[in-house]
Amino acid sequence: MSRRLPFRGVGPRALRQPAALAALVPSRRALLRGVLQGSAVFVGLPLLERMLNGNGTALACGGAIPKRFGLFYWGNGNIPSRWVPPTDGDSWELSEQLAPLVNIKAKLSVVSGLSVKVPNLLPHTSGAGGLLSGMAPLSENGNETFAGPTIDQIIAAEVGGDSLFPSLQTAATDASGQSFNGPNSKNPPETDPYALYERLFGASFREPGEEGIVDPTLALRRSVLDAVMGDITTLQGKLGAADKARLDQHLTGVRELETRLARLEEDPPSLEACSRPASAPLTSYPDNDGRPQVTARSRAMVDMLAMAFACDQTRVFGHYLSDPVSNILYPGASAGHHNLTHDEGGDQPEVNAITVQMVAELAYMLERFDAVAEADGTLLDNCCILGCSEVSLGQTHSLDDMPIVIGGGLCGTLRTGIHYRSYTGDNASSLMLSIMRGMDILATSFGSEDAYTESGLSDIEV
Amino acid sequence: MRCPLLLAALIVVAGCDPDPATEVPFARGAQPAYTAPAPVLRRLTYEQYVHTLDDLFGEGLIISASLEPDTRVSGLYAVGASVTSISALGVERYESAAFDVAAQVLADPARRAALGSCVPAAPRDDGCAAELLGTIGPAAWRRPLTEGELGTLVAVAGGAADARGDFDEGLAYALAALLQSPYFLFRPEFGEVSDDGVRRYTAPELATRLSYFLWDGPPDGELRAAAASGALLTDAGLNAAVERLLESPKARRGLRAFVADMLQLAELESLTKDPTVFVYMSAGLGASAQEQTLLDAETLVLDNDADLRTLLTSTSTHLDRSLAALYDVPAPAREGFGVAELPASGGRRGLLGQVSFLALHAHATSTSVTLRGKFIRQVLLCQQLPTPPAGLNTAIPEASESLPTMRERVAKHLEDPSCASCHQFMDPIGLGLENFDGVGRYRAEENNTEIDPSGELDGAAFADAWALGGTLAAHDAFGPCVNRTLYRFAAGREEADAEAPLVDWHADGLKESEYRLKFLMRDVALGPAFRTVGEVE
């Protein structure tokens, strides 16, 4: 067991103030003295100016209002016979499992009938990797890993550079997430709502209208990271290709942190919808009799993700209720989720209830995002939230008729309010390509081999 | 002197160098020829990170519980550490942890004093900073620092001291740089070609390999001194170092790391059971179960230097109150753990009777004959099982009057050929453990029907879980499996095909030593795979 306590007392957390400082009593005067002594304090252009076009007028969606992508993920699939709406097109009704989406139905599309085309060799992993990266996952020495980057990271690589965090990963349970940069390079999620709050809205957070942080220790921390980057590049020179790539990932992370520290000195973006959350989440969400508080944890995180988008702290996230093969004991269930998908008999009422709960959390996210006014519409209008899982029927690990919900119209580039059904088992990669194009990414294909496609899913594109 | 019986590694590498401590009391075949594969770059595991800071700055630091997560590859965190990298979130967490640690060290007079005694003449005093960083730097990076590296750290400290007007504040930034460096977080080992043309790990690299293998932590001053003097590169020096490390209290950390990694005990931290189904479930049960297994292993391997196979058959164990209650025996201690003797009437002995195995390889509300059987096959016998096919209906029928116990319910797994092809290797073993429920409590019946715990393991029939422990201990594959796992743990990678003869040779050594794990740890530490290395690829 870890004998360490989660540590909240001193320290920078993500709060941009090193513990060394906290312990050694900094003062406003000391900070100013640091400035006056000529420490490299960089005061950047107010972000507002970055967000105006040449005429000084605010740019439309895709400019001042950025396009954003979010992944909403749960493990173990659905029950297709109770998921797929009976009719498709513009006039359709929600199914039993999709019923929680009733209040937001007009702002989403249900996409059914798509297939993940990679060979279904690794139960759950083939589906997750095939769907999110378009590539068959690798399995070597009992180690399963995605073979390439996932959709969130492909998008983050294109649109993440202008925000504080290129992407955020969050999980409402102790999940390990499904975001990969490449083989064996995973982006773990933050699983603690309070830690997420500290990273996003802690001492370093500035509301629109406030000034950037004047703190010479930011520059000092950057000087430390410079030294670290020097060590990484020197070490890389001695390594073989595989280890060099591993340190590339490390280097990327250090660079991102350094960039973030620099941005904290800039004035925050002038985004109308952005404000500091009224309250922090709880510091802990203990399990009840071995049953995690999935709903409470997820909603606390979703509230923060909405504001992280509204404040342009990030433009990409992955949010996980659970992992593939998750065996979480949900409230009221007689066994773990994965067990139930395989062992529960009949029409699987317990699995059904869990799936409905997953969809209810998706509904909460979509409604929460839709409650944030932005430009002429809402935050949700300017997002694409991809709700999905790694299989359809969990019992058989089926990769046909995958459960997919698209929330938000992505600035009018994706159709909403429809149920699109593929009757020919279209390649799920087509959907990813459509989303990338909606994000203004110049992509000609998604996926590889069996899952390769050059065609978007034109029926969901506007 | 029984020179031919000494470790053949030494004979091959440098002739015979007798040392009573390493004398092997049995005849041994010649060590096979060995060609070392390329080195691996290992990241410190979470536990190693903590141990390293403990040893550098003294125990008791508060360290964040969340750093880069460890990943199991080939069954081991030790192997995953050679494959995974550090994510963007990990970078943030290591930065945060580095400043947290630096602040704690500088705020504590005793820890601060241990860094060195120079008194800074001014807020910025590069000479004093160089003295302090020149001491802690090589300890943190497990090697001497180059002039340029020390210069960079001194410059970081100096720049920060200038800006903050305080020497120690400046030092905090240099310490944070040390602790975020890849030279701290990773273990770069490249070796260099010796005069005889063989590429060997350098002395600091070898010291680091030894200490993380046997202590799960960094080299201490004495080991680094042995590396600096070159003594460690001699057979006598290496022998002496290995003996010292194995006899040190820190060897408990190393053994615990291996046992926990092999038996996946870290998973017990998130043990999930429905306490309304299993009334003996409690929040601390996973931790207690882990400690029981680790204390038993410490006693067996380090205190008694006993036959490792008794891990599967011993009735003497360590229990605290929660485990004693679950096992239905008197608690041996009011506080913490004490030694208890398990009665034969309880049907429980050895690892297979422990919560750390029984509860971990079961479901939240039930047992799992498949998971328990799979663990025994894969982890204790190192037998590969095929991946379950996708697209099969895996439902098992509900319990009923005609299907009262798990044996009847999983019968389909064993009758349907498409299931039986794999499940025949797992379920019959797991059925032998059905007298223990999903949390490890003994039960004679399930649904008012007596449980039949008999079965067969690779041709050897067993009557129940008690007997299964003995059957497993006598299984030909158990010793070689522990050996292979230890080899991977020490190497930080799966063995290459060409290494198979050496792995087998170590397995023979384990067997000839009558299954002394301590012998094997020494054997591997002195063996050629630990000392020689291929070129970077």
Interface residues (C-beta under 8 A of the other chain):
Chain A: M1 S2 R4 L5 P6 F7 G9 V10 G11 P12 R13 A14 P18 A19 A20 L21 A22 A23 L24 A30 R33 G34 Q37 S39 N120 L121 L122 P123 S126 S139 N141 G142 N143 P166 Q169 D174 S176 N184 S185 K186 N187 P188 P189 E190 D192 A195 R199 P216 T217 A219 L220 R221 S223 V224 L225 A227 V228 G230 D231 I232 L235 K238 L239 G240 A241 D243 A245 R246 L247 Q249 H250 T252 G253 V254 E256 L257 D287 D289 G290 R291 N327 I328 L329 S334 A335 G336 N339 H342 D343 E344 G345 Q395 T396 H397 S398 L399
Chain B: A38 V40 L41 Y46 V50 I62 I63 S64 A65 S66 E68 P69 T71 R72 V73 S74 G75 V79 G80 V83 T84 S85 I86 S87 A88 L89 G90 V91 E92 E95 S96 F99 D100 A102 A103 Q104 L106 A107 E149 T152 L153 V156 G159 A160 D162 A163 R164 G165 D166 D168 E169 A172 Y173 A176 A177 Q180 S181 P182 Y183 F186 P188 F190 L268 E269 S270 T272 K273 D274 P275 T276 M281 G286 A287 Q290 E291 H363 A364 T365 S366 T387 P388 P389 A390 G391 L392 N393 T394 A395 I396 P397 E398 E494 V536 E537
